[in-house]
C-alpha cells in the first residue's frame, strides 16, 4: 500500500507510482507573492528575503566523482522570513565544454518525494545528452522534506512493512476499518516525527526555493527539466515568476486544474491503458502467463490472480508473503517502463506457481525498500506534499464506496484499489493550503510540454490540458508506451528538446514523434 497518487520517473530498474498513486496541485500565488517585473539576478522579491537570495554556497566534494555539493538555506515559512530556516541539499556538475556556457540547468525527477540530487548524480549529470552537459552546469536541489533536505519521516521499517501489506480492496466493513486505521496511523506517525515541517512542504514553497537557488547560482532565468510531478513544480515556478522563467521542459505533464478525485480517476484510466498495451504485447509472447488469446482474457486472468492472492497469499522466502496489495504494486511498477514487461511476465508466472518473491522484489523497488528492511522517505514525502497541495479526494469509507463504480469503469483491473488508495489524505493532520486551478503563467517564455500517448501515471490528456492552459505552452507528443519521453529512445523527441535547450528554439506546438 502506498499513498494516493505518485507521479514519478527515475533512472532506476523500476520507476513507480504512489499508494496507490500521487502528485498534486497547489494554490496560485497572491498578488503580494509575485515578482516585480524585470527583476533579475540576485534581486529578492522582498527585502526580508534578501539574506536568502544573497547567500553564498560553500561547494565541496561529496563522494561522487565530478559532482560538488552544498547546503542552501531557505525560510521555513515564506510568510515569516525572519523566522526559522531550513537546509536544502544542492548538487551540481559543471559544464564540460566545448561551447559557451548557457548557465545552470535544474532537474527534478518527480514524485513528489523523489531525490533530485540522487537523480542528478545517478543519471542526469552523466546521462543527459553530451551537448547539453557541455554547455550547462547540471544542478539539482532536493525539495524541502525530501531525501537530504530535512526529510519527512513517518514510520519505521517494520511499520512500513505492515502498512504496505494492508488490504487495499476491502471486502467488508471490518477490512475497510483496518485500512482507514492504517491511514490514520501513517498520518499520526508523520505528525509525531515531522510535525514542524509538515505545514511547509507544498509545491509552491518548493518552487520559491528554486528561485532562491536560481539567484544564488547567479542565473537571471531558470532553465529546468522536470519529469512527472516535476512538471507541476516547474509550472508552479512559471506561475510565480513568469519573468524569470527561461527554458522549461515539462515531461510527463500533470494537469493542475483537476481536483484530487479527478486526478486519481484519470490516473486509474492511465494505468488501464498501460496494462492493455502490456497485455496486447504479452498475448503475442510464448511465455505470457495471462494466456495467448486476447486482452480481455488476459485482464480476467490477472483479476483472478489478484483474487487468489487476496484469499491466500503465497510465500516469498521472507516473512512477508505476497498478497493482493503487494502483487498489485509490483504490477503497477512495471507499467512505468515497457522495458520491465519481460520481468513482469516472469514474475507473474512465478506467482501463479506459488512463488511470490519476484513480484515482491518489484514492489520493494516501487517503495524504495532497502535489503535491510529500511525505507527511503519517498512515500512519506509523497503523502506530505500531496496532502498539503490539494484537499483530500475522500473524507471517509462511505464516500469511497460510492465512487468505486466510476473507478472500476476507468479500470476493471486497478479501479477498486485506486479508489480506496485515494482516501489517505482524508486523515491528514495538516490542512491543505493549495487548490486545483489552471496555470497560465502569462509573460513566460515558451514552455515545452511533453506528453506520451500511453503514459500510465500522467495520462496524455493532462499534457494536452497543461499545454493549453499555459499562455506560452508548446505541446510535444510522443506516440509510445511508458512514463515520460525525454531520453527514452526517441531521436525525434530528444532532438526537439535538445534544440530547445541549446538554441532556445521551441518545437512547433502540436509536433508529434
C-alpha positions in Angstrom: 0.0 0.0 0.0 1.4 3.4 -0.9 0.0 6.9 -0.6 -2.5 8.3 -3.1 -1.0 9.5 -6.4 2.7 9.2 -7.1 3.8 10.7 -10.4 7.4 9.9 -10.6 10.1 8.8 -13.0 13.5 7.7 -12.0 16.6 6.2 -13.7 16.1 3.0 -11.7 15.3 -0.5 -12.7 11.7 0.2 -12.0 10.0 3.6 -11.7 7.0 3.8 -9.5 3.6 5.2 -8.5 2.4 6.3 -5.0 -0.4 4.2 -2.6 -1.5 3.7 -5.0 -0.5 6.9 -6.7 0.3 10.6 -6.2 1.2 14.1 -7.4 -0.8 17.3 -6.9 -1.6 21.0 -7.3 -1.0 23.9 -5.1 -2.8 27.2 -4.8 -1.7 30.1 -7.0 0.3 33.0 -5.7 -1.3 36.0 -4.3 -0.5 39.4 -5.8 2.0 40.1 -2.9 3.9 36.9 -3.8 4.5 37.7 -7.4 7.8 39.2 -8.6 8.4 42.7 -9.6 8.5 42.8 -13.4 12.1 43.0 -14.7 13.7 41.7 -11.5 16.7 39.5 -12.3 19.9 38.1 -10.9 20.1 38.1 -7.1 17.2 40.6 -6.6 14.8 39.2 -4.0 11.0 39.6 -4.2 11.2 41.4 -0.8 13.8 43.0 1.5 13.0 40.3 4.1 14.2 37.6 1.7 17.4 39.3 0.8 19.6 37.3 3.2 18.5 34.2 1.4 18.8 35.5 -2.1 22.3 36.9 -1.3 23.8 33.9 0.4 26.9 32.2 -0.9 27.1 28.5 -1.2 30.1 26.6 0.1 30.7 24.0 -2.6 32.6 20.8 -1.6 33.4 17.4 -2.9 30.6 14.9 -2.0 32.0 11.4 -2.7 30.7 11.2 -6.3 33.4 11.9 -8.9 32.8 15.1 -10.8 30.0 16.4 -8.5 30.0 19.1 -5.9 27.5 19.5 -3.0 26.4 22.4 -0.9 23.7 23.4 1.6 21.3 26.2 0.9 19.1 27.9 3.4 15.5 28.9 2.8 12.8 30.2 5.1 10.7 27.5 6.8 7.7 29.8 6.3 7.8 32.3 3.5 5.1 34.3 5.3 7.6 34.7 8.2 11.0 35.0 6.5 12.6 36.3 9.7 11.6 33.1 11.5 13.2 29.6 11.3 15.1 28.4 8.3 15.5 25.0 6.7 18.6 23.5 5.0 18.3 22.2 1.4 20.7 19.8 -0.2 22.1 21.0 -3.6 24.5 19.3 -6.0 26.0 20.2 -9.3 28.4 19.1 -12.0 29.9 21.9 -14.0 29.6 22.3 -17.8 32.2 20.3 -19.5 32.6 22.3 -22.7 33.2 22.9 -25.5 30.9 25.8 -26.4 29.7 28.9 -24.5 28.2 28.1 -21.1 24.5 28.7 -21.0 24.1 28.8 -17.3 22.5 26.2 -14.9 20.0 23.5 -15.8 18.0 22.4 -12.9 16.5 18.9 -13.0 13.8 17.2 -11.0 12.7 13.6 -11.4 9.2 13.8 -10.0 7.4 12.1 -7.1 6.6 14.2 -5.2 9.3 12.8 -2.9 12.0 11.8 -5.5 15.5 12.8 -4.7 16.6 15.3 -7.3 20.2 15.1 -6.1 20.2 11.3 -6.4 18.7 11.6 -9.9 21.3 14.1 -10.9 24.2 12.1 -9.6 23.0 8.7 -10.8 21.6 9.8 -14.2 21.1 13.3 -15.4 24.6 14.6 -14.6 26.2 11.8 -16.6 23.4 10.5 -18.8 21.8 13.6 -20.4 23.0 14.3 -23.9 26.6 15.3 -24.1 25.9 18.6 -25.9 23.5 19.7 -23.1 26.0 18.7 -20.3 28.8 20.5 -22.3 27.0 23.9 -22.0 25.1 23.8 -18.8 26.0 23.3 -15.2 23.7 20.4 -14.3 22.1 21.2 -10.9 19.6 19.7 -8.5 18.1 20.5 -5.1 16.2 18.0 -3.0 12.9 19.7 -2.4 12.1 20.5 1.2 11.1 17.4 3.2 12.7 15.1 0.6 15.8 12.8 0.9 18.7 15.1 2.1 16.6 18.2 2.7 15.2 17.8 6.2 13.3 14.7 5.2 9.8 14.0 6.4 9.7 10.8 8.5 6.6 8.8 9.4 7.0 5.1 10.0 9.8 2.7 11.0 10.8 -0.1 8.6 8.8 -2.8 10.3 5.8 -0.4 10.5 6.1 0.3 6.7 6.2 -3.5 6.1 2.9 -3.8 7.8 1.5 -0.8 6.1 2.3 -2.0 2.6 0.5 -5.3 3.2 -2.8 -3.9 4.4 -5.6 -4.9 2.1 -6.4 -2.1 -0.4 -9.6 -3.7 -1.7 -11.6 -4.2 1.5 -14.3 -6.8 1.1 -16.3 -5.8 4.2 -16.6 -3.1 6.9 -14.0 -4.7 9.1 -11.4 -4.7 6.3 -12.4 -1.1 5.4 -11.9 -0.1 9.1 -8.5 -1.7 9.1 -7.5 0.3 6.0 -8.8 3.5 7.5 -6.8 2.9 10.7 -3.7 2.3 8.6 -4.0 5.7 7.0 -4.7 7.3 10.4 -1.6 5.6 11.9 0.5 6.7 9.0 -0.6 10.3 9.4 -0.1 10.2 13.1 3.4 8.9 12.6 4.2 11.8 10.3 2.8 14.3 12.7 4.8 12.8 15.6 8.1 12.6 13.8 7.9 15.6 11.4 5.2 17.9 12.7 7.3 21.1 12.4 7.9 20.8 8.7 4.6 19.2 7.6 2.8 22.5 7.0 5.7 23.8 4.9 6.4 21.2 2.1 4.0 22.5 -0.5 4.9 22.7 -4.2 4.5 26.5 -4.0 7.2 26.6 -1.3 9.5 24.3 -3.2 9.1 26.5 -6.3 10.0 29.5 -4.3 13.1 27.6 -3.1 14.1 27.1 -6.7 14.0 30.8 -7.3 16.3 31.3 -4.3 18.7 28.8 -5.9 18.5 30.4 -9.3 19.6 33.7 -7.7 22.3 32.1 -5.6 23.7 30.4 -8.8 23.8 33.8 -10.5 21.3 33.0 -13.2 18.9 35.6 -14.4 16.5 33.0 -15.7 15.6 29.5 -14.5 16.3 26.7 -17.0 14.7 23.5 -16.0 13.7 19.9 -17.0 11.0 18.5 -14.8 9.6 15.0 -15.2 6.2 13.7 -13.9 5.3 15.6 -10.7 8.3 17.8 -11.6 6.2 19.3 -14.4 3.8 20.7 -11.8 6.7 22.0 -9.8 8.0 23.7 -13.0 4.6 25.1 -14.0 4.2 26.5 -10.5 7.5 28.2 -10.8 6.5 29.8 -14.1 3.2 31.0 -12.5 5.1 32.6 -9.5 8.0 34.0 -11.5 7.0 34.3 -15.2 9.6 37.0 -15.9 12.4 34.7 -14.5 11.3 31.7 -16.5 13.9 30.6 -19.0 13.8 27.3 -21.0 11.4 24.9 -19.3 10.8 21.3 -20.3 7.8 19.7 -18.6 7.9 16.0 -19.5 5.0 13.7 -18.5 2.8 16.5 -17.6 0.3 16.9 -14.8 -3.0 18.9 -15.1 -3.1 21.4 -12.2 -6.7 22.3 -12.9 -8.1 18.9 -11.6 -9.2 18.2 -8.1 -7.8 15.1 -6.3 -10.7 12.8 -7.1 -10.5 13.5 -10.9 -6.7 13.3 -10.9 -6.9 9.9 -9.2 -9.7 8.6 -11.5 -7.8 9.8 -14.6 -4.6 8.1 -13.4 -6.6 4.9 -12.9 -7.6 5.1 -16.5 -4.0 5.8 -17.4 -2.8 2.6 -15.8 -5.6 0.7 -17.5 -4.4 2.0 -20.9 -0.9 0.9 -20.0 -2.0 -2.5 -18.8 -3.9 -3.1 -22.1 -0.7 -2.2 -24.0 1.2 -4.7 -21.9 -1.5 -7.4 -22.3 -1.6 -6.9 -26.1 2.1 -7.4 -26.2 2.0 -10.3 -23.7 -0.5 -12.5 -25.5 1.8 -12.5 -28.5 4.6 -14.0 -26.5 5.1 -17.7 -25.9 5.9 -17.1 -22.2 2.8 -15.0 -21.5 1.3 -16.1 -18.1 -2.1 -14.4 -18.9 -2.9 -16.6 -21.9 -2.5 -16.3 -25.6 -6.0 -15.4 -26.7 -7.0 -11.7 -26.1 -6.5 -8.6 -23.9 -9.9 -9.3 -22.3 -8.9 -12.8 -21.3 -5.6 -11.5 -20.0 -7.5 -9.0 -17.9 -9.7 -11.7 -16.4 -6.7 -13.8 -15.6 -4.9 -11.1 -13.8 -8.0 -10.2 -11.8 -8.3 -13.9 -10.9 -4.7 -14.0 -9.7 -5.3 -10.9 -7.6 -8.4 -12.5 -6.1 -6.5 -15.7 -5.3 -3.7 -13.8 -3.6 -6.2 -11.8 -1.6 -7.6 -15.0 -0.3 -4.3 -16.9 0.1 -1.0 -15.0 -0.1 1.9 -17.0 -1.5 5.4 -17.4 0.2 8.3 -15.2 -0.9 11.1 -16.6 1.2 10.7 -13.8 3.7 8.3 -13.1 6.5 6.3 -11.0 4.0 4.0 -13.2 1.9 2.8 -11.9 -1.4 -0.9 -10.8 -1.1 -3.0 -8.8 -3.4 -1.7 -5.4 -2.3 2.0 -6.1 -2.8 1.3 -8.0 -6.0 -0.7 -5.1 -7.4 2.1 -2.7 -6.5 4.6 -4.9 -8.4 2.4 -5.0 -11.5 1.9 -1.2 -11.4 5.6 -0.6 -11.1 6.2 -2.4 -14.4 3.7 -0.2 -16.2 6.1 2.8 -16.0 8.5 1.3 -18.5 7.8 -1.2 -21.2 11.4 -2.4 -20.7 10.1 -4.0 -17.5 7.5 -6.1 -19.2 9.6 -9.2 -19.6 10.4 -9.1 -15.9 6.7 -8.7 -15.2 5.8 -11.8 -17.3 8.3 -13.8 -15.4 7.2 -12.6 -12.0 3.5 -13.3 -12.8 4.4 -16.8 -13.9 6.2 -17.4 -10.6 3.3 -16.0 -8.6 0.9 -18.4 -10.4 3.3 -21.2 -9.5 3.3 -20.2 -5.8 6.5 -18.1 -5.7 5.8 -14.5 -4.7 9.5 -13.5 -4.5 9.9 -11.9 -8.0 6.8 -9.7 -7.6 7.9 -8.7 -4.1 11.2 -7.5 -5.5 9.3 -5.3 -7.9 7.0 -3.9 -5.2 10.0 -3.2 -2.9 11.7 -1.3 -5.8 8.5 0.7 -6.0 8.5 1.6 -2.3 12.3 2.1 -2.2 12.7 -0.6 0.4 16.3 -1.5 1.1 17.6 -5.0 1.7 18.0 -4.3 5.4 14.3 -3.5 5.7 14.6 0.3 5.9 12.7 2.6 3.5 13.7 5.8 1.8 11.5 8.7 2.6 9.8 8.8 -0.8 6.4 7.6 0.4 6.5 9.9 3.4 7.3 13.0 1.5 4.9 11.9 -1.2 2.0 12.0 1.2 3.1 15.1 2.9 3.3 17.2 -0.3 0.1 15.8 -1.8 -2.0 16.2 1.2 -0.8 19.8 1.6 -1.2 20.7 -2.1 -4.8 19.6 -2.6 -7.9 18.9 -0.5 -8.5 15.2 0.0 -10.3 13.2 -2.6 -12.4 11.5 0.0 -13.1 12.0 3.7 -14.3 8.5 4.7 -15.1 5.0 3.6 -18.7 5.7 2.6 -17.6 8.3 0.0 -15.1 5.8 -1.4 -17.7 3.0 -1.7 -19.9 5.4 -3.6 -17.1 6.2 -6.0 -15.8 2.6 -6.6 -18.0 2.0 -9.6 -16.7 5.1 -11.5 -13.1 4.0 -10.7 -13.8 0.4 -11.8 -15.3 1.8 -15.0 -11.9 3.6 -15.6 -10.0 0.4 -14.8 -11.5 -3.0 -14.2 -8.1 -4.2 -13.1 -7.0 -1.4 -10.8 -10.0 0.7 -10.2 -11.2 -0.6 -6.8 -7.7 -0.4 -5.3 -7.1 3.1 -6.7 -10.3 4.4 -5.3 -9.5 3.2 -1.7 -5.9 4.4 -2.1 -7.4 7.9 -2.7 -8.6 8.0 0.9 -5.2 8.5 2.7 -5.3 12.4 2.8 -8.7 12.3 4.4 -6.9 11.8 7.8 -4.0 14.1 7.3 -3.1 16.3 10.3 -2.3 19.4 8.4 -5.0 21.2 6.4 -4.4 21.6 2.6 -3.1 25.0 1.6 -3.5 24.6 -2.2 -6.4 24.2 -4.5 -6.9 23.0 -8.1 -6.6 25.8 -10.6 -5.4 26.3 -14.2 -1.9 27.7 -14.6 -1.4 30.3 -17.3 2.0 31.8 -16.4 1.3 34.9 -18.6 4.5 36.5 -19.7 6.7 33.4 -19.5 9.0 32.4 -22.4 7.9 29.4 -24.5 7.4 26.3 -22.3 7.7 22.8 -23.8 5.1 20.3 -22.5 5.8 16.7 -23.4 3.1 14.0 -23.4 3.3 10.3 -24.1 0.2 8.8 -25.6 0.1 5.6 -23.4 1.7 7.1 -20.3 0.2 5.3 -17.2 0.9 7.8 -14.5 0.4 11.1 -16.2 -2.2 10.4 -18.9 -1.7 12.1 -22.3 -4.7 14.3 -22.0 -3.1 16.0 -19.0 -0.2 17.2 -21.3 -2.8 18.5 -23.7 -4.6 20.3 -20.9 -1.4 21.9 -19.4 -0.1 23.0 -22.8 -3.5 24.6 -23.4 -3.5 26.4 -20.0 0.0 27.8 -20.3 -0.1 31.1 -22.3 3.2 30.1 -23.9 2.8 26.3 -23.9 4.1 24.2 -26.8 2.8 20.6 -26.9 5.3 17.9 -28.0 3.8 14.4 -28.3 5.4 11.0 -28.2 3.3 8.2 -29.6 4.5 5.4 -27.3 4.5 3.5 -24.1 5.9 4.2 -20.6 6.2 7.2 -18.4 7.8 10.4 -19.9 9.6 10.6 -23.2 12.9 12.5 -23.0 15.9 10.2 -23.0 13.8 7.1 -23.6 15.0 6.2 -27.1 13.1 8.6 -29.4 15.5 10.6 -31.6 12.6 12.8 -32.6 11.8 13.8 -29.0 15.4 14.1 -27.9 16.4 16.3 -30.9 13.4 18.6 -30.4 14.2 19.1 -26.7 18.0 19.4 -27.2 17.5 22.1 -29.8 15.2 24.0 -27.4 17.7 23.7 -24.5 20.7 24.6 -26.6 19.3 27.1 -29.1 16.1 28.3 -27.4 14.1 27.2 -30.4 10.9 25.6 -29.1 9.2 23.0 -31.3 6.1 23.9 -33.1 3.0 23.5 -31.0 1.4 20.1 -31.7 4.5 18.3 -33.1 4.3 14.5 -32.9 7.0 11.9 -32.7 
